[in-house]
Amino acid sequence: MCVSRRNFLAQTDKTAAYLGLCRKAGKLTLGVNAVQTLRGGVHLLIADEKVAQNSRREIEKLQKKFGCPLIFISDLGEKTGAPMRMLAAVREEHLARAIMSACKE
C-alpha cells in the first residue's frame, strides 16, 4: 500500500496531537523509569523506534506486566515535547484507542 506524503503527515500530526492531549490531561507518563513505577491503569505503551536493545527488552517486560499493546513510532520525544524520552505510557483508554487508530491509518 502506498501512502502519500500528505496522508503520512496527517497521521503523524494526529499522533502528536493525541499525545499532546494526553499530556495536558495528565494521562501520559514519560520515560522507562517513570513507567516502571506505575502499578496499573496503562492502556498503551509507545516506544521510539530508535530505542536501544536493552531498553527494548525492558519495554517488552513492561508490556507483559501491564498487558497492553505496544507500538513503535519515530521521534517520540519531539511529539511529546520531552526530548530524549524513549517510552510513553498512555493511561486514558479512549486516547489510547485514538492513537492506535491514527497509527494504523
C-alpha distances in whole Angstrom, upper triangle without the diagonal:
4,6,10,13,15,12,12,16,16,15,17,20,20,20,23,25,25,26,29,30,30,32,34,35,36,33,32,33,32,33,33,37,37,35,37,40,38,39,37,35,32,28,26,26,24,24,23,21,24,26,29,29,32,31,28,30,32,29,28,32,32,29,31,34,32,30,27,23,23,20,19,19,20,23,24,28,27,25,28,31,32,32,32,31,28,28,28,29,29,32,31,29,28,26,25,23,22,21,19,17,16,15,12,11
4,6,10,12,10,10,14,15,14,16,19,19,19,22,24,24,26,28,29,30,32,34,35,36,34,32,33,32,33,34,37,37,35,38,40,39,40,38,36,33,30,27,27,24,24,23,21,24,26,29,30,33,32,29,31,33,30,30,34,33,30,33,36,34,32,29,25,24,21,20,18,19,22,23,27,25,24,27,29,31,30,31,30,28,28,28,30,29,32,31,30,28,27,26,24,22,21,20,18,16,15,13,12
4,7,8,6,6,10,11,10,12,15,15,16,18,20,21,22,24,26,27,28,30,31,33,31,29,31,29,31,32,35,35,33,36,38,37,38,36,34,30,28,25,25,22,22,21,19,22,25,28,29,32,30,28,31,32,29,29,32,32,29,32,34,32,31,27,24,22,19,18,16,16,19,21,24,22,21,24,26,28,27,28,28,26,26,26,27,27,30,29,28,26,24,23,22,20,18,17,16,14,12,12,9
4,5,5,6,9,10,11,13,14,15,17,19,20,21,23,24,26,27,29,30,32,33,32,30,32,31,32,33,37,36,35,37,40,38,40,38,36,32,30,27,27,24,24,23,21,24,27,30,31,34,32,30,33,34,31,31,35,34,32,35,37,35,34,30,27,25,22,20,18,17,20,22,24,22,21,24,26,28,28,29,28,27,28,27,29,28,31,30,29,27,25,25,24,21,20,19,18,15,15,14,12
4,6,5,6,9,10,11,12,14,15,16,18,20,21,22,24,26,27,28,30,32,30,28,30,29,30,32,35,35,33,36,38,37,39,37,35,32,29,26,26,23,23,21,20,22,25,28,30,33,31,29,32,33,30,31,35,33,31,35,37,35,34,30,27,25,21,19,16,15,17,19,22,19,18,22,23,25,25,26,26,25,26,26,28,27,30,30,29,27,25,24,24,21,19,20,18,15,15,15,13
4,5,5,6,9,10,10,12,14,15,16,18,20,21,22,24,26,27,28,30,29,27,30,29,30,32,36,35,33,37,39,37,39,37,34,31,29,26,26,23,24,22,22,24,27,30,32,35,32,31,34,35,31,32,36,34,32,35,37,35,34,30,27,25,22,21,18,17,18,20,22,19,18,21,23,25,25,27,27,26,27,26,28,26,30,28,28,25,23,23,22,19,18,19,17,14,14,15,12
4,5,5,6,9,10,10,12,14,15,16,18,20,21,23,24,26,27,29,27,26,28,27,29,30,34,33,31,34,36,35,37,34,32,29,26,23,24,21,22,21,20,23,25,29,30,33,31,29,32,32,29,30,33,31,29,32,34,32,31,27,24,23,19,18,16,16,18,19,21,19,17,20,22,25,25,26,26,25,25,24,25,24,27,26,25,23,20,20,19,16,15,16,14,11,11,12,8
4,5,5,6,9,10,11,12,14,16,17,18,20,21,23,24,26,27,26,24,26,24,26,27,31,30,29,32,34,33,35,32,30,27,24,21,21,18,19,17,16,19,22,25,27,30,27,25,29,29,26,27,30,29,27,30,32,30,29,25,22,20,17,15,12,12,14,16,18,16,15,18,20,22,22,23,23,21,22,21,23,22,26,25,24,22,20,19,19,16,14,15,14,10,10,11,9
4,5,5,6,8,10,10,12,14,15,16,18,20,21,22,24,26,24,23,25,23,25,27,31,30,28,32,34,32,35,33,30,27,25,22,22,18,19,17,17,20,22,26,28,30,28,26,30,30,27,28,31,30,28,31,33,30,30,26,23,22,18,17,13,12,13,15,17,14,13,16,18,20,20,22,22,21,22,21,23,22,25,24,24,22,19,20,19,16,15,16,15,11,11,13,11
4,6,5,6,9,10,10,12,14,15,16,18,20,21,22,24,23,22,24,24,26,28,31,30,28,32,33,32,34,31,29,26,23,21,21,18,20,19,19,22,24,28,30,32,29,27,31,31,27,28,32,30,28,31,32,30,29,25,22,21,18,17,14,14,15,16,18,16,13,16,18,21,22,24,23,22,22,21,22,21,24,22,22,20,17,18,17,14,13,14,13,9,10,12,10
4,5,5,6,9,10,11,12,14,15,17,18,20,21,23,21,19,22,21,23,25,28,27,25,29,31,29,31,28,26,23,20,18,18,15,17,16,16,19,21,25,27,29,26,24,27,27,24,25,28,26,24,27,29,26,25,22,19,18,14,14,11,12,13,14,17,15,12,15,17,20,20,22,21,20,19,18,19,18,21,20,19,17,15,15,14,11,10,11,10,6,7,9,7
4,5,5,6,8,10,11,12,14,15,16,18,20,21,20,18,20,19,20,22,26,25,23,27,29,27,29,27,25,22,20,17,17,14,14,13,14,17,19,22,24,27,24,22,26,26,22,24,27,25,23,27,28,25,25,22,19,17,14,12,9,9,10,10,13,11,9,12,14,16,17,18,17,17,17,16,18,17,20,19,20,18,15,15,15,13,10,12,12,8,8,11,10
4,5,5,6,9,10,10,12,14,15,16,18,20,19,17,20,19,21,24,27,25,24,28,29,28,30,28,26,23,21,18,18,16,17,16,17,19,21,25,27,29,26,25,28,28,25,26,29,27,25,29,30,27,27,23,21,19,16,16,12,12,12,12,14,11,9,12,13,16,17,19,19,19,18,17,19,17,20,19,20,18,15,15,16,13,11,13,13,9,10,13,12
4,5,5,6,9,10,11,12,14,15,16,18,17,16,19,19,21,24,27,25,23,27,28,26,28,26,23,20,18,16,17,14,17,16,18,21,22,26,28,29,26,25,28,27,24,25,28,25,23,27,28,25,25,21,19,18,15,15,13,14,14,13,15,14,10,12,15,17,19,21,19,19,18,16,17,15,18,16,17,14,11,12,12,9,8,11,10,6,9,11,10
4,5,5,6,9,10,11,12,14,15,17,15,13,16,15,18,20,23,21,20,23,25,23,25,23,20,18,15,13,13,11,13,13,15,17,19,22,24,26,22,21,24,24,20,21,24,22,20,24,24,22,22,18,16,14,12,12,9,11,11,10,12,11,8,10,13,15,16,18,16,15,14,13,14,12,15,14,15,13,10,10,11,8,6,9,9,6,7,11,11
4,6,5,6,9,10,10,12,14,15,14,12,15,14,17,19,22,20,20,23,24,23,26,24,21,19,17,15,15,12,13,13,15,17,18,22,25,26,23,22,25,24,21,23,25,23,22,25,26,23,24,20,18,17,14,13,11,11,10,9,10,9,5,7,9,12,14,16,14,15,14,12,14,13,16,15,17,15,12,12,14,11,9,12,13,10,11,14,14
4,5,5,6,9,10,11,12,14,14,13,16,16,19,22,24,22,21,25,26,24,26,24,21,19,18,16,16,14,16,17,19,21,22,26,28,29,26,25,28,27,23,25,28,25,23,27,27,24,25,21,20,19,16,17,14,15,14,12,13,12,8,9,11,14,16,19,17,18,17,14,15,13,16,14,16,14,10,12,14,10,9,13,13,10,12,16,15
4,5,5,6,9,10,11,12,11,10,14,14,18,20,22,20,19,22,23,21,23,21,18,16,14,13,14,12,15,16,18,21,21,25,27,28,24,23,26,25,21,23,25,22,21,24,24,21,21,18,16,16,14,15,13,15,15,12,14,13,9,9,12,15,17,19,17,17,15,12,13,10,12,11,12,10,7,9,10,7,6,10,11,9,11,14,14
4,5,5,6,9,10,11,9,8,11,11,14,17,19,17,16,19,20,18,21,19,17,14,13,11,12,10,12,13,16,18,18,22,24,25,21,21,23,22,19,21,23,20,19,22,22,19,20,17,16,15,13,14,12,13,12,9,11,11,7,6,9,11,14,16,13,14,12,9,10,8,11,11,13,12,8,9,12,10,8,11,13,11,12,16,16
4,5,5,6,9,10,10,9,12,12,16,19,21,18,18,21,22,20,23,21,19,17,16,15,15,13,16,16,19,21,21,25,27,28,24,24,27,25,22,24,26,23,22,26,25,22,24,20,19,18,17,17,15,16,14,11,12,11,8,6,8,11,14,16,14,16,15,12,13,11,13,13,15,14,10,12,15,13,11,15,16,14,15,19,19
4,5,5,6,9,9,9,13,14,18,20,22,19,18,22,22,20,22,20,17,16,15,15,16,15,18,19,22,24,24,27,29,30,26,26,28,26,23,25,27,23,22,26,25,22,23,20,19,19,18,19,17,18,17,15,15,14,11,10,12,14,17,20,17,19,17,13,13,11,12,10,13,11,8,11,13,11,11,14,15,14,16,19,19
4,6,5,6,5,5,9,11,15,17,19,16,15,19,19,16,18,17,14,12,12,12,13,12,15,17,20,22,22,25,27,27,23,23,25,23,20,22,23,20,19,22,21,18,20,17,17,16,16,17,16,18,17,13,14,15,12,9,12,13,16,18,15,16,14,10,10,7,8,7,10,10,7,9,12,11,10,13,15,14,16,19,20
4,5,5,6,5,8,9,13,16,17,14,14,18,18,16,19,18,15,14,14,14,14,13,16,17,20,22,21,24,27,26,23,23,25,23,20,23,24,20,20,24,22,20,22,19,19,18,18,18,17,18,16,13,12,13,11,8,9,10,14,16,14,15,13,10,10,9,10,10,14,14,11,12,16,14,13,16,18,17,18,21,22
4,5,8,8,11,13,17,20,21,17,17,21,20,19,21,20,18,17,17,17,17,17,19,20,24,25,25,28,30,30,26,27,29,27,24,26,27,24,24,27,26,23,25,22,22,22,21,22,20,21,19,16,16,15,13,10,11,13,17,19,17,19,17,14,14,12,12,12,15,15,12,14,17,16,15,19,20,19,20,24,24
4,5,8,11,14,17,20,21,17,17,20,19,17,19,17,15,14,15,15,17,17,20,22,25,27,26,29,31,31,27,27,29,26,23,26,26,23,23,25,24,21,23,20,21,21,21,22,21,23,21,18,18,18,16,13,14,16,19,21,19,20,18,14,13,11,10,9,12,12,10,13,16,15,15,18,20,19,21,24,24
4,6,8,11,14,17,17,14,14,17,16,14,16,15,13,13,14,15,15,16,18,20,24,25,24,27,29,28,24,25,26,24,21,24,24,20,21,23,22,19,21,19,20,20,20,21,21,22,21,17,17,18,16,12,14,14,18,19,16,18,16,12,11,10,9,9,13,14,12,13,17,17,16,19,21,20,21,25,26
4,7,10,13,15,16,13,12,15,15,12,14,12,10,9,10,11,12,13,16,18,22,24,22,25,27,26,22,22,24,21,19,21,21,17,17,20,18,15,18,15,16,16,17,19,19,21,20,16,16,18,15,12,14,15,18,19,16,17,14,10,8,6,5,6,10,11,9,10,14,14,13,16,18,18,19,22,23
4,6,10,12,14,10,10,13,13,11,14,13,11,9,10,10,10,10,13,15,18,20,19,22,23,23,19,19,21,18,16,18,19,15,16,19,17,15,17,15,15,14,15,16,16,17,16,12,13,14,12,9,12,11,15,15,12,13,10,7,6,5,6,8,11,13,10,10,14,14,12,15,18,17,17,20,22
4,7,9,10,7,6,10,10,9,12,12,11,9,12,11,10,10,12,14,18,19,17,19,21,20,16,17,19,16,13,16,17,13,14,17,16,14,16,15,15,14,15,16,16,18,16,13,12,15,14,10,12,11,14,14,10,11,8,6,5,7,8,11,14,16,13,13,16,17,15,17,20,20,19,22,24
4,7,8,6,7,10,11,11,15,15,15,12,14,12,10,10,10,11,15,16,14,16,18,18,14,15,17,14,12,16,16,13,15,18,17,15,18,16,16,14,15,14,14,15,13,10,9,12,12,9,10,8,10,10,6,8,6,5,7,9,11,14,17,18,16,15,18,18,16,18,21,20,19,22,24
4,6,5,6,9,10,11,15,16,16,14,16,14,11,10,9,11,14,14,11,13,16,14,11,12,14,12,10,14,14,12,14,17,16,15,18,17,17,14,15,14,15,15,14,11,10,13,14,11,12,9,10,9,5,6,5,6,8,12,14,17,19,21,19,17,21,21,18,19,23,22,21,24,26
4,6,5,6,9,10,14,14,16,13,16,14,10,11,9,11,14,14,11,12,13,11,8,10,11,8,7,11,11,9,12,14,13,13,16,15,16,13,15,14,16,17,16,13,13,16,17,14,16,13,13,11,8,7,6,8,9,13,15,18,20,22,20,18,21,22,19,20,24,23,21,24,27
4,5,5,7,9,13,14,16,14,17,16,13,14,13,15,18,17,14,15,16,13,10,13,13,10,10,14,13,11,14,16,14,15,18,18,19,17,18,18,19,20,19,16,15,19,19,17,18,14,15,13,10,10,9,11,11,15,16,19,22,24,22,20,24,25,22,23,27,27,25,28,30
4,5,5,7,11,12,14,12,15,15,12,13,14,16,19,19,16,17,19,17,13,15,16,13,12,15,14,11,14,16,14,14,17,17,18,16,18,18,19,20,19,16,15,18,18,15,16,13,15,14,11,11,9,9,9,12,13,16,19,22,20,18,22,23,21,22,25,25,24,27,29
4,5,5,9,10,11,9,12,11,9,11,12,14,17,18,15,17,18,16,12,13,14,11,9,12,11,8,10,13,11,10,14,13,14,13,15,16,17,19,18,15,15,19,18,15,17,15,16,15,11,11,8,7,7,10,11,14,16,19,17,15,19,21,18,19,23,23,21,24,27
4,6,8,10,12,11,14,14,12,14,14,17,19,20,16,17,17,15,12,13,13,9,9,12,10,7,10,12,9,10,14,14,16,15,17,18,20,22,21,18,18,22,21,19,20,18,19,17,14,13,11,11,10,13,13,17,19,22,21,18,22,24,21,22,25,26,24,27,30
4,6,9,12,12,15,15,14,16,17,19,23,23,20,20,21,18,16,17,17,13,13,15,13,10,13,15,12,12,15,16,18,18,20,21,23,24,24,20,20,23,23,20,21,19,20,19,16,16,13,13,11,14,13,17,19,22,21,20,23,25,23,24,27,28,27,29,32
4,6,8,8,12,13,12,15,16,19,22,23,20,22,22,20,17,18,18,14,13,15,13,10,12,13,10,9,13,13,16,16,19,20,22,24,23,20,20,23,22,19,21,19,21,20,16,16,13,12,9,11,10,14,16,19,18,17,20,22,20,21,25,25,25,27,30
4,7,9,12,14,14,17,19,22,25,26,23,24,24,22,19,20,19,16,15,16,14,11,12,13,9,8,12,13,16,17,20,22,24,27,27,23,23,26,25,22,24,23,25,24,20,20,16,15,12,13,11,14,16,19,19,18,21,23,22,22,26,27,26,28,31
4,6,9,11,12,16,18,21,24,26,23,25,24,23,20,20,19,16,15,15,14,10,11,12,9,6,9,10,14,15,18,21,23,25,26,22,23,26,24,21,24,23,25,24,20,19,16,14,10,11,9,12,12,16,16,15,17,20,19,19,22,24,23,25,28
4,6,9,11,15,17,21,24,26,23,26,26,24,21,21,21,18,16,17,16,12,12,13,11,8,10,10,13,14,17,20,21,24,25,21,22,25,22,20,23,22,24,24,20,20,16,13,9,9,6,8,9,13,13,11,14,17,16,17,20,21,21,23,26
4,6,7,11,14,17,20,22,20,22,22,22,18,18,18,16,13,14,14,10,9,11,10,6,8,7,9,11,13,16,18,21,21,17,19,21,19,17,20,19,22,21,17,16,12,10,6,6,5,8,8,12,11,9,12,15,14,14,17,18,18,20,23
4,7,10,14,17,19,22,20,23,23,23,20,18,19,17,14,14,15,12,10,12,12,8,8,6,7,9,12,15,16,20,21,17,19,21,19,17,21,20,22,22,18,17,13,11,7,6,6,7,6,9,9,6,8,11,11,11,14,15,15,17,19
4,6,10,13,16,18,17,20,20,20,17,15,17,15,12,12,14,11,9,12,12,9,9,6,5,6,8,11,13,16,17,14,16,18,16,15,18,18,20,19,16,14,11,8,6,5,7,8,8,10,9,6,8,11,9,8,12,13,12,14,17
4,7,10,13,15,13,16,16,17,13,12,13,12,8,10,11,9,7,11,11,9,10,7,6,5,6,9,11,14,15,11,14,16,14,13,17,16,17,16,13,10,7,6,5,6,9,11,12,14,12,9,12,13,11,10,14,15,13,15,18
4,7,9,12,11,14,15,16,13,11,14,13,9,11,14,11,10,14,15,13,13,10,9,6,5,6,7,10,11,8,11,13,11,11,14,14,14,14,11,8,6,5,6,8,11,13,14,15,12,10,12,13,10,10,13,13,11,14,16
4,6,8,7,11,12,13,10,8,12,11,8,10,13,11,11,14,16,15,15,13,11,7,6,5,6,8,9,7,10,12,12,11,14,13,13,11,9,6,4,6,9,11,15,17,17,19,16,13,16,16,13,13,16,15,13,15,18
4,5,6,9,12,13,10,10,13,13,11,13,16,15,14,18,19,18,19,17,14,11,9,5,5,6,6,5,8,10,10,11,13,12,11,10,8,5,6,9,12,14,18,20,20,21,18,16,18,18,14,15,18,16,13,16,18
4,6,9,11,13,11,10,13,14,12,13,17,16,16,19,21,20,20,18,15,12,9,5,6,5,8,8,11,13,13,14,17,16,14,12,11,8,10,12,15,17,21,22,23,24,21,18,20,20,16,16,18,17,13,16,18
4,6,9,12,10,9,13,14,13,15,18,18,18,21,22,22,23,21,18,14,13,9,9,7,8,9,11,13,14,15,17,15,13,11,11,8,11,14,17,19,23,25,26,27,24,21,23,23,19,19,22,20,17,19,21
4,7,8,6,6,10,11,10,12,14,14,15,18,19,19,20,19,17,13,12,9,10,10,10,10,11,14,15,16,17,15,13,10,9,6,9,12,15,18,21,24,25,26,23,21,23,23,20,19,23,21,18,21,23
4,6,5,6,9,10,10,12,14,15,16,19,20,21,22,21,19,16,15,13,14,13,14,14,15,18,19,19,20,18,16,12,12,9,11,15,18,21,24,27,28,29,27,24,26,27,23,23,26,25,22,24,26
4,5,5,6,9,10,11,13,14,15,17,19,20,21,20,19,15,15,13,16,16,17,17,18,21,22,22,23,21,19,16,15,12,13,17,19,22,25,28,28,30,28,25,27,28,24,23,27,26,23,24,27
4,5,5,7,9,10,11,13,15,16,17,19,20,20,19,16,17,15,18,18,19,18,19,22,23,22,24,21,19,16,15,12,13,17,18,22,24,27,28,30,28,25,28,29,25,25,28,28,25,27,30
4,5,5,6,9,10,11,12,14,15,16,18,17,17,14,14,13,15,16,16,15,15,19,20,19,20,18,16,13,11,9,9,13,15,18,21,24,25,27,25,22,24,26,22,22,25,25,22,24,27
4,5,5,6,9,10,10,13,14,15,16,15,14,11,12,10,13,14,16,14,16,19,19,19,21,19,18,15,13,9,10,13,14,18,20,23,23,25,23,20,22,24,20,19,23,23,20,21,24
4,5,5,6,9,10,11,12,14,15,15,15,12,14,13,17,18,19,18,19,23,23,22,24,22,21,18,16,13,12,15,16,19,21,24,24,27,25,22,24,26,23,22,25,25,22,24,27
4,5,5,6,9,10,10,12,14,14,15,12,14,14,17,19,19,17,18,22,22,21,23,20,20,17,14,11,10,13,14,17,19,22,23,25,24,21,23,25,22,21,25,25,23,24,28
4,5,5,6,9,10,11,12,11,11,9,11,11,14,16,17,14,16,19,19,18,20,18,18,15,13,10,8,10,10,14,16,19,19,22,20,17,20,21,18,18,21,22,19,21,24
4,5,5,6,9,10,10,10,10,8,11,12,15,18,19,17,19,22,22,21,24,22,22,19,16,13,11,13,13,16,17,20,20,23,21,18,20,22,19,18,21,22,19,20,24
4,5,5,6,9,10,11,12,11,14,15,18,21,22,20,21,25,24,23,25,23,23,21,18,15,13,14,14,16,18,21,21,24,23,19,21,24,22,20,24,25,22,24,27
4,5,5,6,8,9,10,9,13,14,17,20,20,18,19,23,22,20,23,20,21,19,16,13,11,11,10,13,14,17,17,21,20,16,19,21,19,18,22,23,21,22,26
4,5,5,6,6,7,7,10,12,16,19,20,17,20,23,21,20,23,21,22,20,17,14,11,12,10,12,13,16,15,18,18,14,16,19,17,15,19,20,18,19,23
4,6,5,7,9,10,13,16,19,22,24,21,23,26,25,24,27,25,26,24,20,18,15,15,13,15,16,18,18,21,21,17,19,22,20,18,21,23,21,22,26
4,6,8,11,12,15,18,21,24,25,22,23,27,25,23,26,24,26,24,20,18,15,15,13,15,14,17,17,21,20,17,19,22,21,19,23,25,23,24,28
4,6,9,10,14,17,19,23,23,20,22,25,23,21,24,23,25,23,19,17,14,13,10,11,11,14,13,17,17,14,16,19,18,17,20,22,21,22,25
4,7,9,13,16,19,23,24,21,24,26,24,23,26,25,26,25,22,19,16,15,12,13,13,15,13,17,17,14,15,18,17,15,18,21,19,20,23
4,7,10,13,16,20,21,18,21,23,21,20,23,23,24,23,19,17,14,13,10,10,11,12,11,14,14,10,11,14,13,12,15,17,16,16,20
4,7,10,13,17,19,16,19,21,19,19,22,22,23,22,19,16,13,12,10,10,12,13,12,14,13,9,10,13,11,9,12,14,12,13,17
4,7,10,14,16,13,16,19,17,17,20,19,20,19,16,13,10,10,9,11,13,15,14,16,14,11,12,14,11,9,13,14,12,13,16
4,7,10,13,11,14,16,14,15,18,18,18,17,15,12,10,10,11,11,15,16,15,16,14,11,12,13,10,8,11,12,9,10,14
4,7,10,9,12,14,13,14,17,16,16,15,13,10,9,10,12,13,17,18,18,19,16,14,15,15,12,11,13,13,9,12,14
4,7,6,10,11,10,12,14,15,14,14,12,10,10,11,13,14,18,19,19,19,16,14,15,15,11,11,13,11,8,11,13
4,6,9,9,9,11,13,14,12,12,12,10,11,13,16,17,20,21,22,22,19,17,19,17,14,14,16,14,11,14,15
4,5,5,6,9,10,10,9,9,9,9,11,12,15,16,20,21,23,23,19,18,20,19,15,16,18,16,14,17,18
4,6,5,6,8,8,8,8,7,7,8,8,12,13,17,18,19,20,16,15,17,16,13,14,17,15,13,16,18
4,6,5,6,5,4,6,5,7,9,9,13,14,18,19,21,22,18,17,20,19,16,18,20,18,16,20,21
4,6,5,6,6,8,9,10,12,12,16,16,20,21,23,22,19,18,21,19,16,18,20,17,16,20,20
4,6,8,9,11,10,11,12,11,14,14,17,17,19,19,15,15,17,15,12,15,17,14,13,17,18
4,5,8,10,9,10,10,9,11,12,15,15,18,18,14,14,17,16,13,16,18,16,15,19,20
4,6,10,9,12,13,12,14,15,18,19,21,21,17,18,21,19,16,19,21,19,19,22,23
4,7,6,9,10,10,13,15,17,19,22,22,19,19,22,21,18,20,23,21,20,24,25
4,6,9,11,12,15,17,20,22,25,25,21,21,24,23,20,22,24,22,21,24,25
4,6,9,11,15,18,21,23,25,26,23,22,25,24,21,22,25,23,21,25,26
4,6,8,11,14,17,19,22,23,20,18,22,21,18,19,22,21,19,23,24
4,7,11,13,17,19,21,22,19,17,20,20,17,18,21,19,17,20,23
4,7,10,13,16,17,19,16,14,17,18,15,15,19,18,16,19,22
4,6,10,12,14,16,13,11,15,15,12,13,17,16,15,18,20
4,6,9,11,13,11,9,13,14,12,13,16,16,16,18,21
4,6,8,10,8,6,10,11,9,11,14,14,14,17,19
4,6,9,8,8,11,13,12,13,16,17,17,20,22
4,6,6,6,9,10,11,12,14,15,17,19,20
4,6,5,6,9,10,11,12,14,16,17,19
4,5,5,6,9,10,11,12,14,16,17
4,5,5,6,9,10,10,12,14,15
4,5,5,6,9,10,11,12,15
4,5,5,6,9,10,11,13
4,5,5,6,9,10,11
4,5,5,6,9,10
4,5,5,6,9
4,5,5,6
4,6,5
4,6
4
